[in-house]
Amino acid sequence: MGIWKFDPYHTQVEFSAKHLGMMTVRGHFAEVTATGEIHPEKPELSTIEATITTASIRSNNEQRDKDLRASNFLEVDKYPTITFKSTKIAPAGPDRYTLTGNLTIKGNTRPVTLNVVKYGEFNDPNMGHRIGYAAEGEINRKDFGMKFEMMLDGKFIVSNEIQINIEGELLEAKESETASS
């Protein structure tokens, strides 16, 4: 057991939604911090907490990013962060788990379950002790106060279902780092 942090250079928090029920629009958050108590031998005893800076949303379209930061969606001036705090990790097969936790977006907290896969583990004196994970799940944006419902020709401009995809390397904190935290 130890304190672990996501390596910011090897972590991706991505999302996707359907545009007009056809095209998948993808984006990511550039600023994510996550820490936890990780038990490599018994992951079900682990805990994880993450904070995402909402203004760091990127979707490869400046105007769309501006819209996503505004009141119809993330309302970043009023809600500068998205948070996740795990409540349960359960084994779901070899190197597979279900991670349940409380996700808070725009002041709305809901339980969310993610399917997690352990990619592998690496321990090197120079690069440190690392474990790679991926997680995926789905949320309904309306559950989190994003009520935008514009339609064109009978189709929603933005789907209610938002896919979440996370990949990251957790890096074990050295004793000197945990003492100064």
Disulfide bonds with the S-S distance in Angstrom:
none
